[in-house]
Amino acid sequence: MKDLLEENGKIIGYLSGINVFNKLGLTTQVSNTIQIGTNIDKKSIKRGKYTIRFIRQKNNITKENITLLQILDSIRFIKRIPDSDINKSCERLRNNIQNLSDEDQKYLVKLAMKYNPATRALTGAILESMKGGDYVDRLYKSLRGTTFYNLSLLDKTLPNNLKWHIK
């Protein structure tokens, strides 16, 4: 699979999906479908017993930001994490983000700007619950005030969920 992740020594993709969710402690499941984030659209392929699916990543992929992109992908696909509860996944992601350096947390906000609104909202709510409002003001301003994101989060998981229009 290295040929799908690197080309001439340059990073062109990164692992995502269920196997990364497992690595981040979000599920105990493993999968024979491997998901790879890449900057170009590609069709799924089959290699041996594995199916390789590709997801489009709008951010440039570098060795330094792969972990952050994997966290954002986990937030993006939080409803699809198998054998997991969204509230527990959210708490686990909050812990993972809390363990990042301040610099990486700021970079996470920048990377999140190229994700869908629901991902930006949940990322913002998680970071705001840790850092305060000024830290994620950019994410909040990027959202429509009339759109709600139905994630079935409990208020105790993220007390600021209504501010971010997360139900």
Sine and cosine of phi, psi and omega as CSV:
sin_phi,cos_phi,sin_psi,cos_psi,sin_omega,cos_omega
0.00,0.00,-0.22,0.97,-0.05,-1.00
-0.84,0.55,-0.51,0.86,0.01,-1.00
-0.92,0.40,-0.33,0.94,0.03,-1.00
-1.00,0.01,-0.24,0.97,-0.03,-1.00
-0.97,-0.25,-0.46,0.89,-0.02,-1.00
-0.70,-0.72,0.55,-0.84,0.07,-1.00
-0.62,-0.78,0.88,-0.47,-0.05,-1.00
0.80,0.60,0.66,0.75,0.02,-1.00
0.98,0.20,0.00,1.00,-0.01,-1.00
-0.97,-0.24,0.69,-0.72,0.02,-1.00
-0.94,0.33,0.81,-0.58,0.03,-1.00
-0.85,-0.52,-0.07,1.00,-0.01,-1.00
-0.27,-0.96,0.19,-0.98,0.02,-1.00
-0.51,-0.86,0.41,-0.91,0.02,-1.00
-0.96,0.28,0.62,-0.78,0.05,-1.00
-0.58,-0.82,-0.15,-0.99,0.10,-0.99
0.99,0.10,-0.34,-0.94,-0.16,-0.99
-0.85,0.53,-0.65,0.76,-0.02,-1.00
-0.91,0.42,-0.55,0.83,0.08,-1.00
-0.97,0.26,-0.61,0.79,0.07,-1.00
-0.84,0.54,-0.63,0.78,0.04,-1.00
-0.90,0.43,-0.72,0.69,-0.01,-1.00
-0.87,0.49,-0.58,0.82,0.00,-1.00
-0.99,0.13,-0.01,1.00,0.04,-1.00
0.99,0.15,0.37,0.93,-0.04,-1.00
-1.00,-0.03,-0.32,0.95,0.01,-1.00
-0.43,-0.90,0.32,-0.95,0.09,-1.00
-0.98,-0.18,-0.07,1.00,-0.06,-1.00
-0.96,0.26,0.48,-0.88,0.19,-0.98
-0.81,-0.59,0.34,-0.94,-0.11,-0.99
-0.68,-0.73,0.46,-0.89,0.12,-0.99
-1.00,-0.06,0.11,0.99,0.15,-0.99
-0.98,-0.20,0.86,-0.52,-0.01,-1.00
-0.98,-0.22,0.76,-0.65,-0.01,-1.00
-0.95,-0.32,0.73,-0.68,-0.01,-1.00
-0.82,-0.58,0.78,-0.63,0.10,-1.00
-1.00,0.08,0.73,-0.68,-0.03,-1.00
-0.53,-0.85,0.38,-0.93,-0.03,-1.00
-0.99,0.17,-0.22,0.98,0.01,-1.00
-0.87,-0.49,0.52,-0.86,0.03,-1.00
-0.95,0.32,0.73,-0.69,0.05,-1.00
-0.66,-0.75,0.48,-0.88,0.07,-1.00
-0.99,0.11,0.44,-0.90,0.04,-1.00
-0.87,0.48,0.54,-0.84,0.06,-1.00
-0.74,-0.67,0.26,-0.96,0.02,-1.00
-0.87,-0.50,0.76,-0.65,0.08,-1.00
-0.75,-0.66,0.94,-0.34,-0.05,-1.00
0.87,0.50,-0.79,-0.61,0.00,-1.00
-1.00,0.03,0.02,1.00,-0.05,-1.00
-0.98,-0.21,0.64,-0.77,0.17,-0.99
-0.98,-0.22,0.76,-0.65,-0.01,-1.00
-0.93,-0.37,0.88,-0.48,0.03,-1.00
-0.94,-0.33,0.51,-0.86,-0.03,-1.00
-0.90,-0.44,0.65,-0.76,0.11,-0.99
-0.88,-0.47,0.58,-0.81,-0.04,-1.00
-0.98,0.22,0.77,-0.64,0.06,-1.00
-0.89,-0.45,0.86,-0.50,-0.05,-1.00
-0.99,0.15,-0.38,0.92,0.05,-1.00
-0.98,0.18,0.48,-0.88,0.14,-0.99
-0.90,0.43,0.64,-0.77,-0.03,-1.00
-0.99,-0.17,0.84,-0.54,0.07,-1.00
-0.77,-0.64,0.31,-0.95,0.03,-1.00
-0.85,0.53,-0.57,0.82,-0.07,-1.00
-0.96,0.29,-0.48,0.88,-0.09,-1.00
-0.97,-0.25,0.08,1.00,-0.04,-1.00
-0.85,0.52,-0.72,0.69,0.00,-1.00
-0.87,0.50,-0.66,0.75,0.00,-1.00
-0.92,0.40,-0.65,0.76,0.04,-1.00
-0.91,0.42,-0.60,0.80,0.04,-1.00
-0.91,0.41,-0.63,0.78,0.06,-1.00
-0.91,0.42,-0.71,0.71,0.01,-1.00
-0.91,0.42,-0.62,0.79,0.08,-1.00
-0.89,0.45,-0.61,0.79,0.03,-1.00
-0.90,0.43,-0.63,0.78,0.06,-1.00
-0.92,0.39,-0.67,0.74,-0.01,-1.00
-0.87,0.49,-0.66,0.75,-0.07,-1.00
-0.97,-0.25,0.43,0.90,-0.10,-0.99
-0.84,0.54,-0.53,0.85,0.02,-1.00
-0.96,0.28,-0.32,0.95,-0.07,-1.00
-0.99,-0.17,0.07,1.00,0.00,-1.00
-0.95,0.31,0.87,-0.49,-0.09,-1.00
-0.95,0.31,0.53,-0.85,0.09,-1.00
0.80,0.60,0.70,0.71,-0.05,-1.00
-0.59,-0.81,0.42,-0.91,0.07,-1.00
-0.97,-0.23,0.72,-0.69,-0.06,-1.00
-0.85,0.53,-0.65,0.76,-0.01,-1.00
-0.90,0.43,-0.67,0.74,0.04,-1.00
-0.93,0.37,-0.63,0.77,0.04,-1.00
-0.89,0.45,-0.65,0.76,0.01,-1.00
-0.89,0.45,-0.69,0.73,0.04,-1.00
-0.90,0.44,-0.66,0.75,0.01,-1.00
-0.91,0.41,-0.68,0.74,0.04,-1.00
-0.90,0.44,-0.62,0.78,0.06,-1.00
-0.86,0.51,-0.68,0.73,0.04,-1.00
-0.90,0.44,-0.67,0.74,0.02,-1.00
-0.88,0.47,-0.68,0.74,-0.01,-1.00
-0.93,0.36,-0.60,0.80,0.01,-1.00
-0.89,0.45,-0.50,0.87,0.00,-1.00
-0.98,0.19,-0.14,0.99,0.05,-1.00
-0.97,0.23,0.41,-0.91,0.08,-1.00
-0.94,0.35,0.32,-0.95,0.05,-1.00
-0.85,0.53,-0.64,0.77,0.00,-1.00
-0.88,0.47,-0.69,0.72,0.02,-1.00
-0.92,0.38,-0.58,0.81,0.04,-1.00
-0.91,0.42,-0.63,0.77,0.05,-1.00
-0.92,0.39,-0.63,0.78,0.03,-1.00
-0.92,0.39,-0.55,0.83,0.05,-1.00
-0.87,0.49,-0.65,0.76,0.04,-1.00
-0.88,0.48,-0.70,0.71,0.00,-1.00
-0.88,0.47,-0.71,0.70,0.00,-1.00
-0.91,0.41,-0.60,0.80,-0.04,-1.00
-0.89,0.45,-0.41,0.91,-0.02,-1.00
-0.87,0.49,-0.38,0.93,0.00,-1.00
-0.99,-0.11,0.13,0.99,0.05,-1.00
-0.99,-0.12,0.13,-0.99,-0.01,-1.00
-0.93,0.37,0.31,-0.95,-0.06,-1.00
-0.84,0.54,-0.63,0.77,-0.01,-1.00
-0.89,0.45,-0.63,0.78,0.04,-1.00
-0.92,0.39,-0.67,0.75,0.03,-1.00
-0.89,0.45,-0.65,0.76,-0.01,-1.00
-0.90,0.43,-0.74,0.67,-0.03,-1.00
-0.93,0.37,-0.64,0.77,0.06,-1.00
-0.88,0.48,-0.70,0.71,0.02,-1.00
-0.89,0.46,-0.69,0.73,-0.01,-1.00
-0.90,0.44,-0.66,0.75,0.01,-1.00
-0.90,0.43,-0.76,0.65,-0.03,-1.00
-0.91,0.41,-0.63,0.78,0.01,-1.00
-0.90,0.44,-0.60,0.80,0.01,-1.00
-0.91,0.41,-0.36,0.93,0.02,-1.00
-0.99,-0.15,-0.63,0.78,-0.21,-0.98
-0.92,-0.39,-0.37,0.93,-0.07,-1.00
0.97,-0.25,0.20,-0.98,-0.16,-0.99
-0.93,0.38,-0.63,0.78,-0.05,-1.00
-0.87,0.49,-0.52,0.86,-0.07,-1.00
-0.89,0.46,-0.55,0.84,-0.12,-0.99
-0.85,-0.52,0.33,0.95,-0.03,-1.00
-0.81,0.58,-0.63,0.77,0.00,-1.00
-0.86,0.51,-0.67,0.74,0.02,-1.00
-0.92,0.40,-0.69,0.73,-0.04,-1.00
-0.89,0.46,-0.67,0.74,-0.02,-1.00
-0.93,0.36,-0.32,0.95,-0.01,-1.00
-0.99,0.15,-0.12,0.99,-0.06,-1.00
-0.99,-0.14,0.50,-0.87,0.13,-0.99
-0.97,0.24,0.65,-0.76,-0.02,-1.00
-0.96,0.26,-0.20,0.98,-0.07,-1.00
-0.97,-0.24,-0.13,0.99,-0.05,-1.00
-1.00,-0.06,0.70,-0.71,0.07,-1.00
-0.91,-0.41,0.52,-0.85,-0.04,-1.00
-0.90,-0.44,0.92,-0.40,-0.09,-1.00
-1.00,0.04,0.98,-0.19,0.02,-1.00
-0.89,-0.46,-0.04,1.00,-0.02,-1.00
0.85,0.52,0.66,0.75,0.04,-1.00
-0.99,0.13,0.59,-0.80,0.09,-1.00
-1.00,0.09,0.53,-0.85,0.00,-1.00
-0.87,0.50,-0.52,0.86,-0.02,-1.00
-0.95,0.31,-0.41,0.91,0.02,-1.00
-0.94,0.33,-0.77,0.63,0.06,-1.00
-0.70,-0.72,0.99,-0.17,-0.05,-1.00
-0.89,0.46,-0.33,0.94,-0.02,-1.00
-0.99,-0.13,0.28,0.96,-0.10,-1.00
-0.88,0.47,-0.59,0.81,-0.01,-1.00
-0.93,0.36,-0.57,0.82,0.06,-1.00
-0.85,0.52,-0.61,0.79,-0.04,-1.00
-1.00,0.00,0.14,0.99,0.03,-1.00
0.89,0.46,0.59,0.81,0.04,-1.00
-0.96,-0.27,0.82,-0.58,0.02,-1.00
-0.95,-0.30,0.00,0.00,0.00,0.00
